[in-house]
Amino acid sequence: MPDFVSCPDARFDPCDALADALAGALADAGLASDIRGMRPMADTGLAHTHVRLARDTIDWVARLPKQSQMGLPAEENLAYQAACFARAGPSGHTPALHGVLPPSAALPRGGLLVSAVRGRPARLPEDLPAIAEALAAIHGLEVPAEEDRAPLRSPADPWRAMREEVAQQAQWLGHASLSREARAQIEQELAALPERLPPGPGTAPRLISFDAHPGNFLITDSGRAVLVDLEKCRYGLPGFDLAHATLYTSTTWDLHSRAVLSLEEVAGFYDRWRSTAGLAGDTASLLACRRAMWLWSLTWCAKWRAQHGRARDAEAAGEDWSAELSDDALVAHVRDRVDHYLAPATIDRVSRELLDLRLALDA
């Protein structure tokens, strides 16, 4: 979901605890002198609260974590996210990082300060070429030597790491109140994942977002796509990002950019990325990554369904999908999407698309 869509009617109450905490953190960091005002932004994501900071020059956005999707303690989570913005910044398609607010009693998970992006939510399919170009720019960045990639994840075998992550989330399938048919369908798709990818084009690790669904992009007046949510970057397979940008479970997630893409539109997106990135990607590997990313999304849905009813973590440490952390309207939206994606008819739809897409890409 888009991170920087403002909420024009939202204002801080003068006694709002979050406003006081943020003002204090900015003062402590020596970053308060040119802040002219604060405005909370719409609650559109499960991982952050966003506050727009008005400045005389370019406005900033304070990204205040609700949790760590990477399962990290507060300080490590901030360091990881800061590294995501710093590494992706040279692409020209991400917000600039301006500061880090360390965790405190008032802000238990701290925060990041990034440039506010003036733009509109992505519209599909018309903005697919711009999204493909943005991802190509990120994937085309120079990859550091292995010893310099920390703190970002950089598994020796990105495919195996993805399989393990999907398998870990799949442990929640038995706790998600799935229908018998849906459970069987997902298990069948999991079994279809290859043990390893054949060596060849597209299997070398690159910097990837791992959260490249269209709702995380804003489109500037010049038509440039900007990826605004970077907390899960890693060195992995670009095919995961390409899948996340165009899967049915991604393009129908966000209210602002919701669309159902045709096979021709998806194939055109892949072709645009190939021609722009100058990176090879054979069809078999790209489709394997697409299936894996879809299964990652499905198993995440199962995990969220099983966990969102829990009370929020009082220690504010690590991963936390409690519905208490988000507005009721956002939770209702997520529940609707999760129910839809875990329905047998939807699973069958995406499975059939995977088969049909092979022909479209080869053509």
N, C-alpha and C positions, 0 to 999 in steps of 0.2 A: 504494500500500500504506500502511496506517496507520503514522504516525510515532511515536505515543506509547503503543503497547501495550508494557507493561513485560515484562521477562523475569525472573520471580521467582527463578530458580535461578542467574542470572548474577551473579557478583561479581568485582570487581577483585582481582587478586593484588596484594599490597602493593608489589611491584616492577614492576607493569605500567607500561610506558613511556607509554601514553596517559593513565593516571591521573596520573602525575607531571607530564606536560606540561600537562594541564588544570588541575591544582592550581596549578602555577606561573603559568599565564596568568590564573587567577582572582585570585591574589595580586597580580600585577603591575597588574591593572585595579582593585584595591581592592575586589573583590567577594567575597572569601573569608571574611570575618569570620563570617557567619551560615550558612555551608555546613556541615551536620552529617554529610554522607556522600555518596558517589557510588555509582551503580549503572548498569552498562551495560545498554542495552535491546536487545531482539531486533533482529537485523540484517534489516530488512524492506524496505529501499529501496536503490536503486543510487546515490543521490546524497549520503547523509549517514550518519554514525555518530551515534547518540543516547545521551546519558548523562543519567540523572535525578539531579538534585541535591537532596538532602533539606535543607529549611530549616525554621525554627521556624514560619514562616507558610506561604505558598503555595510548593510545590516549583517548581523551575525544570527546564527541559530544555536541555541544551547540544546545539545542532545543529552538528556538526563536518563540514564538507563533505568528501566523498571526491573531488569533481570539481565543475565548473561546467557544468550543462546548458545554460547560455546562452553557453558558450564564453568566459567572462571570466577575466582574471587574478584572483588571490586577493583583493586588496583591493577591486577593482571588484565582484567577485562578492558579497562581504560587504555592500558598500554597496547593491547592488541588492536583495539579500534583505532587508536592514533596511528599505529603502523599501517593499518589498512588505508587510511586517507593519505598518509605520506607516500606509500608505495604507488598508489593509483594516481596521485596528483599529476605526475608528468604526462599522463594521457591527454589532459585537457578536457576530460569529460566527467570530472568529479568535483565536489566543492573543496575549497582550500581549507586546511586545518589552521586554526589561529591560536588555540590554547587548550590546556587540559586543567580541569578543576578537580583537585584530588578529593577522595572520599573524606567525609567529615561526619560529625554527629548529625548535622542538619541535612547533609546530602550524603547518605550512606554509600551510594554507588558513584558519587562524583558526577562528572560530565565532560563533554567535549564542546568546543566552540568552533563552528565552521561557518563558511560564507553562506549567507542566504542566497538562494538561486531564484532569479526572476524568470518564471516560466509557467507553463500550463501542464496539466497531466497529459501523458501520451495518449494519442488517439490511434486506434488500430482499425484497419491495417496500414493507414497512410504513414505512420511514423516508424514502421518496421525498418526501412532502410537506415534511418538515423540511429536507431537502437543497434542495428548490426554494425554500423560504423563506430559507435561508441565502444562496443565490446571488442571490435577488431583493434582499436587503439589501446585498450587495456591489455588485451592478450598479446599485443605486439611489443610491449615493454620488455626491456632487457631483464633476463632472469639472473638474480645475483648468484654467486657461488653458494653451495649448500651451507657452508658455515656462516653465511651472512643473511640467511633467510628468516631466522628467528626475529621476533616472536611468532611470525605467521606459520601456520601449519605447512609442512612440506614433506608429505609421506614419500618414502622411497618408491612405493608402488601406489600411485594415486587411485588406480582402479580397485586394487585390493582394499585400500582404505575406505573407498566408497561402499564397497560390498559390506564391509564390517560395520560401517555406520548405519546402513540400511538394516542389517541383521539385528543390530542393537535396538533400533526403534521398533522393529517387527515384534519384539518381545511384548509390546503393548497390544498386539492384535487380539489377544485373548481377554483383554480387559476393556475393550472398546465397544462392547455390545453390538458386534457386527452380526449381520444375518449370516446364516450358514453358507448361502450362495456367495456372498461377498468375500467371506473368509477363504473359501475354496478358490475363488478367482485370483485373489491376491497371492495365495500360496503358489498357485500355478505360475503366475508371472515371476515370482521370486525364483522359482526353480529354473526359469528360462534365462536368468542372467548367466552369462558365460563366466567360468572360473577366472579367466584372464583374457585380456585383449591381445589380438595378434600384433606383434611388433610392426611398426609402420608409421605412415603419416598420421599426425594428430594425436600421438600418444606421448609426446614429450611434455613435461609440465610447463605451464605458463601461469602468470598471475591471473586468477579468476575471481569473480565476485562471489559466486555460490549463492547469490540471492538476486538474480537478474530478471525477476518477473517484471512485466511492463509497468506495474504500479509503482515501482521504485525509480522510475525515470521521470524527469521533467524536460519539457521541450522549450528552449529559449526562443526569442523572437527571430533569431537568425536560423532556426531549424535545427540547432545542435541539441543532441540528447545528452542529458547529464544524469548520471547514476548517483542517487543521493544517499543510499543506504549501503554502508561498506563494512559492517561489523563482522562479516563471516569470510572475508577474503582469505585465500590460501594459494599455494602453488599446486595446481591440479590440471585437469583436462578441460580445455575450452568447450568441449561438447556438453559439459554439464550446464554451462551458462547459456549456450545456444538452445538447449532443451528448455531451460527454465523460462526463457524469454517467449517461447512459442507453444508450450504445452497447453492443452485445454484447461488443466488445473491451475495454470498461471494466468492465462488471458481472460478467464472468467472470474478471477478472484476479486479484483478491485472494482469498486463502483464507478470510478472515473474513467477507466480504460477498458472496461469489459467488452469483449468481442469474441466471436467464434471464428477462427481462421480456417480458410480453405487449405487443402493440400498444396495447391499452387502457390498460395501466399506463404506458407511455411517453407516450401522448397525455394522460393525466391529469396527469403530471408537468409537461408543457409548459403545460397549462391552469392548473395551480396557480401556476407561475411568472408567467404572464401576469397573473393576477388579483392576485397579491401584489405584483409589481414595479410594476404600473401602467405598464409599458413595452409598447408595441405590438411585435408581431413577426409579419410576414406569413408564411404557410406556405412560400412559395417560397424566401424568404431563409433561414428556419430550416432547411429541408431542404438547401439548398446548403451551409450551415455544417456540417450534420451529415455530409454526404458529405466535405467538406474535412477535418473532424476525424478521420473514419475513415481517410482516406488519409494524413493526418499520422501516425496510429498505425501503419498498415501499413508506411509507408516508414521509420518509426523502427525497427520490427521488423527490416526488412531491414538497416538500418545497424547495429543491435546485433549481429545474426547475423554480419555481416561484420567487426565490430571487437572483439568481446568476447574473442577469443583473443589479442589483443595484450598485450605486457607493459605494466604500469602505467607511467604517465609519471613518470619520476624527478624531473622539475622541478616536479611538482604544480601545473601551470598549465593552465587551460582545461578543455575537455571531455575525459573519459576513461572509456570504457565497459569497461575491462579487467576481466575476471572476478577478477583478483587482488585487487581492492579489496573483494570481498564474500564472505560465507560460501558454501561449496559448496552448501548446501541452497537458498539464495536463487538462486544462479546456475542450479541445476537447475530451479527453479520458473519462472524467467524463460524459460529455453530451452524448456520444455514449452509455455508460453503462446505464445511466438513461433512455434514450429512449428505450433501449432494455428491461429493467426490467419492464417498464410501458406498454409494448406492450401486447395486449390481449393473444397472443400465449404463451408468457413467463409466464404470470400470470397463465394461464391454466396448463402449464407444472408443475410449482411448486405446485399448488393445488393438482394435481393428484399424485405427488410424496408423499405428506403428507398422502394420503390415503394408498398408497402402502407401505410406510415405517412402518406403524403400523404392518402389517403382517410380515415384515422382522425382526423387533425388537422382536416381540413375538416369532418368530421362533428361 
